[in-house]
Amino acid sequence: MKLRVIAKIFIRGVKQKTISNTTIKQLEIDFVCNKGSKRYYIQLAYAIPDQAKMEQEQRPLTLTGDFFKKIIITKDAPASYYNDDGVLVMSVYDFLLNEGSLEN
């Protein structure tokens, strides 16, 4: 799944870099992508079976301290939605097949 997402990011002309935020107790954001003045924080999770897993994936995103778009891509999201914290949760299939998925 990770390689397909990376390939799609590059195809869409987005500059991508992987970061590891060691100052926040080893929390990691999988991808930070820049396209012009826009920035996207992207987390990849194979599955999010419960609220504990959602919090684990979402926590690094909420600690960024800015208002750029935050996205969790997972295999088991039935439809894209924004959660209560403003994080977009979307299916990997929606991301791969929809050219405008970063802008939704």
C-alpha positions, -999 to +999 in steps of 0.1 A: +000+000+000+028+024+009+045+022-025+013+028-044+006+059-023+041+072-028+038+067-066+005+085-067+019+114-048+048+118-073+025+114-103+004+143-089+034+166-089+036+169-051+070+171-035+072+146-007+095+139+022+094+114+050+099+129+085+103+116+119+094+140+147+117+130+175+109+159+197+074+146+204+081+113+221+091+095+189+058+103+171+060+100+134+041+114+104+045+091+074+045+118+048+047+156+046+039+167+011+043+202-003+026+215-034+032+252-039+020+269-007-001+239+003+011+213+027-004+179+035+003+156+064-005+120+055-007+090+078-010+054+063-028+027+083-037-007+069-067-009+092-083+012+120-104-014+139-110+007+170-108+041+186-074+034+202-059+028+168-075+060+154-060+080+183-026+064+177-027+074+140-042+108+146-021+120+175+010+130+155-012+150+132-029+170+159+005+179+175+019+196+144+007+230+156-005+243+123-036+243+101-024+224+070-045+195+058-042+163+077-051+130+061-053+094+073-054+068+044-066+033+053-079+002+036-110+000+057-127+034+054-160+029+036-163+065+025-142+097+030-151+118+060-137+144+083-136+134+120-142+157+149-106+169+149-107+180+112-087+151+100-097+136+066-100+098+068-102+082+034-099+048+017-067+040-001-089+032-031-104+067-031-070+082-029-055+061-057-085+065-081-095+101-075-071+127-089-085+154-067-086+134-034-060+157-017-083+187-024-115+172-011 
